[in-house]
Amino acid sequence: MTTAFVLVTLLALLVLGLDRNHVRTATTPRSRLAGSTDAEDRDLLRVAAELRSAAPTRAREAVSARTAARVRPASATR
């Protein structure tokens, strides 16, 4: 009887502690991430500037069955 009472008490304290922790962390208005979020991403700005300044490339030629790579069968002789 005493063992059951102790186990129920420990289980109740565990549930109470988990619920208290959940309520404390779930109702905070701030972000879950630490630090500020107003920093600019310099890598994104650098990549965008490089893409804008890159020379435009030629349009790829259309690939068809006639211009596709020609492969010899492995059993063919010369």
N, C-alpha and C positions, 0 to 999 in steps of 0.2 A: 504494500500500500504506500509506504514511504517512497519507494523507488518510483512508482507511477506519479506521485505528487511532485517529486523533484523533476522528473522528465517533462511533465506538463508545464511546470513553472519555467524551466529552461526554454522550452519551445515557445511559450508565450513571450518571454523576454527577447528571444531571437526575432520573432515576428514583429514585436513592437519596435525593436531597433532598426530592422530593415525598412519598416513602414516610415519611421521617422526620417531615416536617411533619404528615402525616395521622395518624400514630401519636400524636404529641404532642397534637394537638387532639382526637382522638377518645376518648381515655381519661381526660380530665379529668372529675372528678365534678361540677364546678360547672356552673351554667347558662351557656348561650351568651350570654345578655343581661348587660350590665353593670349594676351597681347592685343595690340591695336589692329584695326582692319582698314585704316585709311592710308596705308602705305601703297605706293604705286609699284607695279611689277615692272622693273627695269628690263628684265629679260623679254617680256612680251613687247615692250616698246622697241627694243633693239631688233627683235626678229621682224616686227612689222616694218620698221624703217629699212631693213635690209631687203625685204621682199618688194617694197615700193621702189627701191633704187636699182634692183636687179634688171638687167636687160631682158626684154621679152624674148621668149624662146619661140622657135618655129613650131607650127602646128605639126603634129605627127602625121606621117603618111598613113593612109588607110591600109590596114592589113587585110589581105584577102587570101584565098587558097592558092592563088598563083604566086603571090609575093612572099608567102610564108617560108620558113626555113625548109630546105630540101634535105631529107634524111635518107641515106641509103639503107636498105635492109641489111641486117647483119649477115645473112647467108648469101648475099650477092657477091659475084666475082667481078673482077675488073675486066 
